[in-house]
Amino acid sequence: MNSRKIKFKGSQGDKLSARIDEPDDGISKGTILFAHCFTCSKNLRAVGHISSALTEEGIGVFRFDFTGLGESEGDFSDTNFSSNIEDLVAAAEYMKEEWEAPRMLMGHSLGGAAVLQAAHLIESVEAVTTVAAPCNPKHVTRHLLDEREEIDRKGEATVVLAGRPFTIKKQFLDDLEEQNMDNIIKSLDKPLLIFHSPIDKTVGIDNAAHIYKMAKHPKSFISMDDADHLLSNEEDALYVGSVTAAWVHRYFE
């Protein structure tokens, strides 16, 4: 695939780092806006493999780092789930003005919950795909249980996630509490493809079952057998990309 790095203005005014991946011939049959997992980045190996499989099937991919993560500017501690959604809308606006408006949203883990919400705000979106997504963003608070008391008492705490320290403020938790995902999913009104592994230890497969139950048709569920949450096996990530391409062509056409 052809890949180029760009920067665009995020929802909080910071410069966000992004990568545009295109088919080798430069002609796309449609474009996808990708949202990475909680505290991850666009450069996660699995994201690259998914993008590679999609571009091989003629689909362009726009992947970026949320504010304060990866190579993007900004302070992560001042962000929350709502600001991630706003960053997705900002990315879609950039795509519309400088490349092609996104026809599908795709999100991994918490990014999957974010695209379910953002789909209501981006007019060009025709379909949505989630990968190992929680049915409610409050699921991430399970990783913060040891520090929850300190966050409530002091207003913030340093949390180690995937071996890296992050400052989590109370406003982050408060924002998660305000989300109403069931109504969002019920009113999605767009084709939905759900990927999840039955042995995912980070986000249980019951989350996928709930999303599927809440969503209206057309909806599809793909079990990823023995894949882990981060799709660390290259074959699993390529599978997600190739199956998504085959599925979404129906709606792009």
Summary of the structure (lengths in Angstrom):
residues: 253
radius of gyration: 17.0
end to end distance: 21.7
largest distance: 55.8
contacts: 914
relative contact order: 0.16
helix: 40%
strand: 23%
